[in-house]
Structures are given as C-alpha cells and as structure tokens.
Amino acid sequence: MNRYNNQPEGWSVLTDHKGNLLVLGPNDGYMMRMIPINPQEHTGVGVKIDNPQEIRRFVDGAPSYGFRPLSTGQTKKLLNSFRQGEQHSLVSELLEKKPLSIPELQKRKPKVVLGGPYIRHPDLSTISESQRLLEAKLKIETEKLFRKRYPLRASIYG
C-alpha cells in the first residue's frame, strides 16, 4: 500500500480462479497465492517480482488499477446504467479518471469509491514458464501455511 500511495498510477491487478493474485506496480510487482478462509479473510504467501516487464504485455492498454472517488451523481448514473445495460461507456469514462492514494481519499472523504479494475485471467501460470514454476512453489507454501494456521479446517480438505 505504501508503494501505491506514493505512486497511485500505473498499477494492474490480475487474478485467476486458482487463488493467484498478480499485482504489478510501475517498477516491480508481487505474485501471491491466496486461500479464502471466509468471504472477508484470506491467508496466503507471496513474493516480490523485481522486473515484471515480461508480464506487463498482458495488461498493456488496460486502465490503471486504483481507487477513484465518485460523486453522488456519478454513483446514481452508474447504478442506473446497470439496469439499462449501458454501463460499458460510463465505466470506461470513470476508469479514465486518475486513481488516488488512500491518504488523498481520506482527505476528500467521498461517499463512494470505485476500486479496480481487476483483470481476470483464466490461468496466470500460462503467462510464462517462470510464472508456472513460481505458482507451483507458492501453492506448496500456501498449503503449508494453511495447515499450520488452520489445522482443523485443513484436515477436512485432506
């Protein structure tokens, strides 16, 4: 969060169905493997990726991930657009707004904040061979951590 707050533009977040989360910043990134404990809580492990340029090609042209304050009018317009099936152009317009740091949002105190976008990828391990190897290592370490922190729950899943 400190890195995001220092430079809130140029971030991308990718997820897949296996619990992998890839967070790419302007200069570095993080690959994480998460296991949901409940809808609000996850456990997992991650590693820093010092040179994520190989992965950046998958997010070229996508809007920056971040937090964007919405006015009351924008919020109403967005909610109404879902009923009318016209949200694509409005969401694109909102995502063109510059993302803000958390301290800046706290100063402005907006009633609504639009977060995202999260880019959904079918399988982050297919991005490259190094990603596949990294995912395999993270999977092992995440399962070890899960068994250590939640032994009863882990015994249910074998």
C-alpha positions as CSV (number, residue, x, y, z in Angstrom):
1,M,0.0,0.0,0.0
2,N,2.9,2.4,0.7
3,R,4.1,1.9,-2.9
4,Y,0.6,2.5,-4.2
5,N,0.1,5.6,-2.1
6,N,3.4,7.1,-3.3
7,Q,2.5,6.5,-6.9
8,P,-1.1,5.5,-7.5
9,E,-0.9,5.4,-11.3
10,G,0.4,2.5,-13.3
11,W,-0.8,-0.4,-11.2
12,S,-2.5,-3.6,-12.5
13,V,-4.1,-6.4,-10.6
14,L,-4.7,-9.8,-12.2
15,T,-6.5,-12.8,-10.7
16,D,-7.3,-16.3,-11.7
17,H,-9.7,-19.0,-10.5
18,K,-6.9,-20.8,-8.6
19,G,-6.3,-18.2,-6.0
20,N,-3.4,-16.5,-7.7
21,L,-3.1,-12.7,-7.5
22,L,-0.6,-10.8,-9.5
23,V,-0.1,-7.1,-8.5
24,L,2.0,-5.1,-10.9
25,G,3.3,-1.7,-9.9
26,P,5.1,0.8,-12.1
27,N,8.6,-0.6,-11.2
28,D,8.0,-4.0,-9.5
29,G,5.3,-6.5,-8.7
30,Y,4.1,-9.2,-6.4
31,M,2.8,-12.7,-7.0
32,M,0.6,-14.1,-4.3
33,R,-1.3,-17.3,-3.7
34,M,-4.4,-16.9,-1.5
35,I,-6.7,-19.4,0.2
36,P,-10.1,-18.0,1.3
37,I,-10.9,-18.5,5.0
38,N,-14.3,-16.7,4.7
39,P,-15.6,-14.0,2.3
40,Q,-13.7,-11.3,4.2
41,E,-10.5,-13.2,5.2
42,H,-7.7,-14.9,3.2
43,T,-4.4,-16.5,4.1
44,G,-1.5,-16.9,1.7
45,V,2.0,-16.2,0.7
46,G,3.7,-14.0,-1.9
47,V,6.9,-13.0,-3.4
48,K,8.2,-9.7,-4.9
49,I,8.9,-9.7,-8.6
50,D,11.7,-7.2,-9.3
51,N,11.3,-7.0,-13.1
52,P,7.7,-7.6,-14.2
53,Q,8.2,-6.3,-17.8
54,E,7.6,-9.8,-19.3
55,I,4.2,-9.9,-17.6
56,R,3.3,-6.2,-18.4
57,R,2.4,-7.1,-22.0
58,F,-0.8,-8.8,-20.7
59,V,-2.1,-5.5,-19.3
60,D,-0.9,-3.0,-22.0
61,G,-3.7,-0.6,-22.8
62,A,-5.8,-1.6,-19.7
63,P,-6.8,1.2,-17.3
64,S,-4.7,1.5,-14.1
65,Y,-6.0,-0.3,-11.1
66,G,-6.8,2.2,-8.3
67,F,-9.3,4.0,-6.2
68,R,-11.4,6.7,-7.8
69,P,-13.9,8.9,-5.8
70,L,-17.4,9.1,-7.3
71,S,-19.8,12.0,-6.8
72,T,-23.4,11.3,-5.8
73,G,-24.5,12.0,-9.4
74,Q,-21.9,9.6,-10.9
75,T,-22.9,6.9,-8.4
76,K,-26.6,7.2,-9.4
77,K,-25.7,7.3,-13.1
78,L,-23.6,4.2,-12.7
79,L,-26.2,2.2,-10.8
80,N,-28.9,3.2,-13.3
81,S,-26.7,2.2,-16.2
82,F,-26.7,-1.4,-15.0
83,R,-30.5,-1.6,-15.2
84,Q,-30.4,-0.1,-18.7
85,G,-27.4,-2.2,-20.0
86,E,-25.4,1.0,-20.8
87,Q,-22.6,0.7,-18.2
88,H,-19.7,0.0,-20.7
89,S,-19.1,3.6,-21.8
90,L,-19.8,5.0,-18.3
91,V,-17.4,2.6,-16.6
92,S,-14.7,3.4,-19.3
93,E,-15.2,7.1,-18.6
94,L,-14.9,6.6,-14.8
95,L,-11.8,4.5,-15.3
96,E,-10.1,7.3,-17.2
97,K,-10.1,9.3,-14.0
98,K,-6.7,9.4,-12.3
99,P,-6.6,6.9,-9.3
100,L,-5.9,8.5,-5.9
101,S,-3.8,7.5,-3.0
102,I,-5.5,6.3,0.2
103,P,-4.4,9.4,2.2
104,E,-5.9,11.7,-0.6
105,L,-9.2,9.7,-0.5
106,Q,-9.2,10.2,3.3
107,K,-8.8,13.9,2.9
108,R,-11.6,14.2,0.3
109,K,-13.9,11.8,2.2
110,P,-16.0,10.7,-0.8
111,K,-19.2,8.8,-0.1
112,V,-18.4,6.2,-2.8
113,V,-15.1,5.0,-4.2
114,L,-14.8,2.9,-7.3
115,G,-12.0,0.3,-7.0
116,G,-10.4,-1.6,-9.8
117,P,-10.3,-2.9,-12.4
118,Y,-9.3,-6.4,-11.5
119,I,-8.2,-8.2,-14.7
120,R,-9.5,-11.8,-14.7
121,H,-7.1,-14.3,-16.4
122,P,-8.0,-17.9,-16.9
123,D,-4.7,-19.2,-15.6
124,L,-1.8,-17.0,-14.6
125,S,0.6,-19.9,-14.7
126,T,0.3,-19.9,-18.5
127,I,1.9,-16.4,-18.8
128,S,5.4,-17.8,-18.8
129,E,7.5,-20.8,-17.6
130,S,8.9,-18.8,-14.7
131,Q,5.3,-17.9,-13.6
132,R,4.4,-21.6,-13.7
133,L,7.3,-22.5,-11.5
134,L,6.6,-19.7,-9.2
135,E,3.0,-20.7,-8.8
136,A,3.9,-24.3,-8.0
137,K,6.2,-23.1,-5.2
138,L,3.7,-20.6,-3.9
139,K,1.0,-23.3,-3.9
140,I,3.1,-25.6,-1.7
141,E,4.0,-22.8,0.7
142,T,0.4,-21.6,0.9
143,E,-0.9,-25.1,1.7
144,K,1.8,-25.4,4.5
145,L,0.7,-22.1,6.0
146,F,-3.0,-23.0,5.8
147,R,-2.3,-26.4,7.5
148,K,-0.3,-24.6,10.2
149,R,-2.8,-21.8,10.9
150,Y,-6.0,-23.8,10.4
151,P,-5.2,-27.4,11.2
152,L,-8.8,-28.5,11.8
153,R,-10.1,-26.8,8.7
154,A,-7.2,-28.2,6.7
155,S,-8.0,-31.8,7.9
156,I,-11.4,-31.5,6.3
157,Y,-9.9,-31.0,2.9
158,G,-7.3,-33.7,3.2
